Amino acid sequence: MTETTDETDDDREVPRDVVDEAERLTRLARDATVDEEAAAYRDDRDAMVAEYDFTARVREDDRDTLVLYPEDWVEEETVRPDRIEDIDRGIERPLEGPGSADDWEVVEEHNREIAETIESEHGDPHGPNAHALADFASNHYAKPVGDMTRGELQEFLDEYFPRNAFPSDDQKVVVEKSVELVLDAADGSVDTIDSGR
């Protein structure tokens, strides 16, 4: 189960910005110190994804993960495997990062500013690639793009980007250069990419 399909952004069952907001609300619920506040965040999240006929769960294991299931997979709060025809319809987002949702929001704002700088200065296709890297850094590691390790950047290039960013051919050709532009703008090291890939 992934966040991927071969559909364009407009054709997805759940738009990317809705998935992002569902993750944000889940993080806020996890960080809330009052039960009623946490419940309100979860209710808002559940109502939002229900508009797309999906339901939200948090799978708790070594790495807690937000999972969005199509409602037709679920009966009485339980996922029925016999109803799953296409596992890729499910959407997963790891819930990693700092303990404070406020900290996560600061990281997200920082990463988004870097991506917008790249978009403004370099245009397409580097802009969309920079935003994809910002999504990855914020949502999967909750860290500034300039602090990404070599391994994390390789994970972005090899796994996240081709499966989650829905890149055009033009984006694919320049993605490594896009990453270098982002790291340069963020004062990160550009000696992090395996150029022999």
VODO-967609 format. One record per residue (C-alpha): residue in three letters; y, z, x. Coordinates in Angstrom, 3 decimals. Example, Ala and Ser with C-alpha at 12.3 -4.5 7.8 and 13.67 -1.06 7.14 Angstrom:
BEGIN
{'Ala',{-4.500,7.800,12.300}}
{'Ser',{-1.060,7.140,13.670}}
This chain:
BEGIN
{'Met',{0.000,0.000,0.000}}
{'Thr',{3.353,-1.027,1.428}}
{'Glu',{6.876,-1.830,0.354}}
{'Thr',{6.132,-5.461,0.936}}
{'Thr',{5.540,-8.545,-1.114}}
{'Asp',{6.276,-12.200,-0.471}}
{'Glu',{8.990,-12.093,-3.116}}
{'Thr',{12.703,-12.396,-2.467}}
{'Asp',{14.887,-9.328,-2.875}}
{'Asp',{15.941,-10.484,-6.347}}
{'Asp',{12.328,-10.886,-7.464}}
{'Arg',{10.998,-7.491,-6.395}}
{'Glu',{9.681,-5.207,-9.085}}
{'Val',{11.865,-2.393,-7.742}}
{'Pro',{15.034,-3.464,-5.867}}
{'Arg',{15.558,-2.120,-2.357}}
{'Asp',{18.664,-0.139,-3.338}}
{'Val',{16.687,1.613,-6.098}}
{'Val',{13.937,2.542,-3.621}}
{'Asp',{16.597,3.811,-1.202}}
{'Glu',{18.175,5.935,-3.932}}
{'Ala',{14.772,7.266,-5.013}}
{'Glu',{14.162,8.367,-1.439}}
{'Arg',{17.616,9.950,-1.191}}
{'Leu',{17.073,11.922,-4.404}}
{'Thr',{13.634,13.016,-3.201}}
{'Arg',{15.119,14.296,0.050}}
{'Leu',{17.833,16.141,-1.870}}
{'Ala',{15.191,17.721,-4.101}}
{'Arg',{13.192,18.839,-1.071}}
{'Asp',{16.307,20.336,0.500}}
{'Ala',{17.569,22.089,-2.646}}
{'Thr',{17.457,25.888,-2.603}}
{'Val',{17.619,26.287,-6.378}}
{'Asp',{14.645,25.193,-8.470}}
{'Glu',{16.840,23.839,-11.243}}
{'Glu',{18.791,21.693,-8.793}}
{'Ala',{15.600,20.295,-7.262}}
{'Ala',{14.245,19.526,-10.726}}
{'Ala',{17.463,17.728,-11.660}}
{'Tyr',{17.204,15.474,-8.586}}
{'Arg',{13.570,14.693,-9.384}}
{'Asp',{14.422,13.998,-13.025}}
{'Asp',{17.179,11.584,-11.977}}
{'Arg',{14.786,9.834,-9.595}}
{'Asp',{12.012,9.606,-12.164}}
{'Ala',{14.317,8.254,-14.851}}
{'Met',{15.695,5.649,-12.444}}
{'Val',{12.321,4.258,-11.353}}
{'Ala',{10.994,4.444,-14.925}}
{'Glu',{13.527,1.749,-15.814}}
{'Tyr',{11.341,-0.558,-13.707}}
{'Asp',{8.085,0.801,-15.208}}
{'Phe',{7.265,2.760,-12.068}}
{'Thr',{6.509,6.425,-11.523}}
{'Ala',{7.275,8.547,-8.441}}
{'Arg',{5.041,10.977,-6.571}}
{'Val',{5.196,12.768,-3.221}}
{'Arg',{1.930,12.525,-1.325}}
{'Glu',{1.635,15.570,0.900}}
{'Asp',{-0.392,15.130,4.065}}
{'Asp',{0.374,15.035,7.804}}
{'Arg',{3.537,13.131,6.923}}
{'Asp',{4.850,13.598,3.383}}
{'Thr',{5.439,10.257,1.708}}
{'Leu',{7.313,9.165,-1.398}}
{'Val',{5.069,6.833,-3.375}}
{'Leu',{6.173,4.680,-6.295}}
{'Tyr',{3.334,3.514,-8.536}}
{'Pro',{3.449,0.991,-11.379}}
{'Glu',{3.118,3.008,-14.596}}
{'Asp',{0.179,0.898,-15.709}}
{'Trp',{-1.829,2.373,-12.821}}
{'Val',{-1.370,5.906,-14.161}}
{'Glu',{-3.029,7.757,-17.016}}
{'Glu',{-2.227,11.420,-17.743}}
{'Glu',{-0.542,11.922,-14.353}}
{'Thr',{-3.548,10.477,-12.491}}
{'Val',{-3.748,7.129,-10.722}}
{'Arg',{-6.736,5.163,-12.027}}
{'Pro',{-8.209,3.056,-9.181}}
{'Asp',{-9.847,0.708,-11.690}}
{'Arg',{-6.381,-0.321,-12.879}}
{'Ile',{-5.135,-1.358,-9.432}}
{'Glu',{-5.360,-5.121,-9.084}}
{'Asp',{-2.785,-5.600,-6.310}}
{'Ile',{-2.341,-2.580,-4.050}}
{'Asp',{0.804,-4.095,-2.530}}
{'Arg',{2.668,-3.425,-5.781}}
{'Gly',{2.813,0.218,-4.702}}
{'Ile',{5.756,1.325,-2.573}}
{'Glu',{5.716,3.993,0.125}}
{'Arg',{8.511,5.676,2.047}}
{'Pro',{7.771,8.380,4.668}}
{'Leu',{9.853,11.516,4.171}}
{'Glu',{10.678,12.441,7.746}}
{'Gly',{13.802,13.663,9.408}}
{'Pro',{16.128,16.627,9.643}}
{'Gly',{15.797,19.544,7.290}}
{'Ser',{19.179,19.020,5.673}}
{'Ala',{19.844,16.183,3.261}}
{'Asp',{23.476,16.378,4.359}}
{'Asp',{22.382,15.660,7.939}}
{'Trp',{20.389,12.666,6.726}}
{'Glu',{23.432,11.344,4.882}}
{'Val',{25.530,11.623,8.045}}
{'Val',{22.901,9.672,9.980}}
{'Glu',{22.686,7.056,7.233}}
{'Glu',{26.482,6.653,7.172}}
{'His',{26.592,6.282,10.961}}
{'Asn',{23.807,3.691,10.997}}
{'Arg',{25.361,1.764,8.135}}
{'Glu',{28.705,1.611,9.960}}
{'Ile',{26.980,0.160,13.024}}
{'Ala',{25.234,-2.447,10.875}}
{'Glu',{28.491,-3.363,9.152}}
{'Thr',{30.148,-3.789,12.554}}
{'Ile',{27.423,-6.215,13.604}}
{'Glu',{27.719,-8.056,10.305}}
{'Ser',{31.503,-8.321,10.686}}
{'Glu',{31.459,-9.391,14.329}}
{'His',{28.368,-11.613,14.406}}
{'Gly',{27.690,-12.653,10.802}}
{'Asp',{24.345,-14.070,9.683}}
{'Pro',{21.563,-13.717,10.586}}
{'His',{22.373,-10.719,12.826}}
{'Gly',{24.045,-8.780,9.993}}
{'Pro',{20.970,-8.587,7.737}}
{'Asn',{18.804,-7.717,10.755}}
{'Ala',{21.191,-4.908,11.706}}
{'His',{21.033,-3.518,8.175}}
{'Ala',{17.228,-3.661,8.276}}
{'Leu',{17.234,-1.664,11.520}}
{'Ala',{19.679,0.820,9.981}}
{'Asp',{17.319,1.239,7.013}}
{'Phe',{14.396,1.827,9.347}}
{'Ala',{16.192,4.300,11.601}}
{'Ser',{17.616,6.298,8.681}}
{'Asn',{14.705,6.272,6.265}}
{'His',{11.739,6.463,8.616}}
{'Tyr',{13.071,8.599,11.460}}
{'Ala',{16.381,9.978,10.157}}
{'Lys',{18.020,9.383,13.517}}
{'Pro',{20.945,7.329,14.812}}
{'Val',{19.995,3.792,15.783}}
{'Gly',{21.208,4.423,19.324}}
{'Asp',{18.646,7.224,19.716}}
{'Met',{15.624,5.105,18.797}}
{'Thr',{12.851,5.174,21.395}}
{'Arg',{11.154,2.118,22.835}}
{'Gly',{8.086,2.830,20.716}}
{'Glu',{10.125,3.221,17.539}}
{'Leu',{11.976,-0.032,18.158}}
{'Gln',{8.682,-1.791,18.816}}
{'Glu',{7.376,-0.386,15.522}}
{'Phe',{10.437,-1.838,13.809}}
{'Leu',{9.894,-5.268,15.383}}
{'Asp',{6.121,-5.437,14.951}}
{'Glu',{5.578,-3.669,11.640}}
{'Tyr',{8.647,-2.800,9.585}}
{'Phe',{10.741,-5.932,10.060}}
{'Pro',{8.155,-8.593,9.163}}
{'Arg',{6.724,-6.595,6.258}}
{'Asn',{9.728,-4.792,4.779}}
{'Ala',{12.868,-6.757,5.631}}
{'Phe',{11.772,-10.004,3.949}}
{'Pro',{13.392,-11.955,6.803}}
{'Ser',{14.330,-15.605,6.724}}
{'Asp',{13.138,-17.870,9.525}}
{'Asp',{16.608,-17.644,11.067}}
{'Gln',{16.437,-13.849,11.049}}
{'Lys',{13.007,-13.842,12.700}}
{'Val',{14.183,-16.060,15.548}}
{'Val',{17.061,-13.766,16.552}}
{'Val',{15.781,-10.291,15.608}}
{'Glu',{15.345,-9.074,19.187}}
{'Lys',{18.894,-10.173,20.008}}
{'Ser',{20.061,-8.432,16.822}}
{'Val',{18.455,-5.194,17.981}}
{'Glu',{20.192,-5.509,21.343}}
{'Leu',{23.546,-6.027,19.594}}
{'Val',{22.972,-2.913,17.492}}
{'Leu',{21.995,-0.812,20.485}}
{'Asp',{24.975,-2.078,22.456}}
{'Ala',{27.321,-1.207,19.574}}
{'Ala',{25.702,2.222,19.312}}
{'Asp',{25.812,2.791,23.086}}
{'Gly',{22.025,2.862,23.147}}
{'Ser',{19.788,1.403,25.839}}
{'Val',{19.021,-2.296,25.508}}
{'Asp',{16.064,-1.988,27.892}}
{'Thr',{13.722,-1.018,25.071}}
{'Ile',{12.194,-4.234,23.822}}
{'Asp',{9.002,-5.769,25.115}}
{'Ser',{10.346,-9.203,25.917}}
{'Gly',{6.832,-10.445,26.615}}
{'Arg',{5.835,-10.243,22.962}}
